[in-house]
Amino acid sequence: MFQMMNEQLAREQMVTRLGEAQQLRVATRVVRARRLSRKAERAAQQARLALARAL
């Protein structure tokens, strides 16, 4: 019986760790997407500035 309790506890901890890892991956993707979005906005702003100067 004690062995089964240990196995169940280990299984629950593994599920918890897998959930935490999944959340970390999602958060990392969100941060990367925000960074790329800001970079694209800066590039667009620079292109608008260059166009305005050329006119």
Stockholm file with secondary structure:
# STOCKHOLM 1.0

chainA/1-55         MFQMMNEQLAREQMVTRLGEAQQLRVATRVVRARRLSRKAERAAQQARLALARAL
#=GR chainA/1-55 SS CHHHHHHHHHHHHHHHHHHHHHHHHHHHHHHHHHHHHHHHHHHHHHHHHHHHHHC
#=GC SS_cons        CHHHHHHHHHHHHHHHHHHHHHHHHHHHHHHHHHHHHHHHHHHHHHHHHHHHHHC
//
